[in-house]
Amino acid sequence: LRGVPAAEHDEIVRFSHGHPLTLSLVADLYDRRPDSAFGLATAPDVVQTIVRRFAGDVTDAMCRHALEACALVRVMTESLLSAMLEVTDAGQAFAWLCDLSFVDTAPGGIYPHDLVREVLALDLKWRHPDRYDALRLRAHKYYHTRLQHADETVRHDALTDLLFLHRHHDVLN
């Protein structure tokens, strides 16, 4: 109805996960630039608006870093958060994450809504690529250590988490 080209619909719905605000922002993008093709590189204002919606009022650095870390991994645990933030006790930051409306619980920990995860990760990679890389490296090391665990279930979960962490790598696509 808003004139978004039909060829773009699948990609936009995949990115937005059907979130009404995101769909509206993308439609506004096409109102301003009707000849453009949707892509996150061509729509940084969409990403920034969504980030402000979900994380704009986070002023505490520890909480902001915890949210960024949570966006990069499949499920977050308190021990993984401690490793990623390089702190001995991440209990307060983990409890804060658990209280966020867009964070859900799973048997193995907590995770953000897929749309929130994507935009926070994209924003971090754009805004602070060094921290993005450092957080991913710390998660990778944490999972690598867990791959050595005696319990097969722990090893299986670590491998699943490691594959998720590297899900955008060319080898996996």
Salt bridges, closest charged atoms under 4 A:
GLU11 OE2 - ARG14 NH2 2.74
ASP28 OD1 - ARG2 NH2 2.45
ASP31 OD2 - ARG2 NH2 2.83
ASP45 OD2 - ARG32 NH2 2.48
GLU68 OE2 - ARG64 NE 3.41
GLU68 OE1 - HIS65 ND1 3.25
GLU68 OE2 - ARG127 NH2 2.74
GLU68 OE1 - ARG131 NE 2.82
GLU86 OE1 - ARG138 NH2 3.17
GLU118 OE2 - HIS17 NE2 2.85
ASP123 OD2 - ARG64 NH2 3.33
ASP123 OD2 - ARG127 NE 3.08
ASP157 OD1 - HIS156 ND1 3.74
ASP161 OD1 - ARG74 NE 2.53
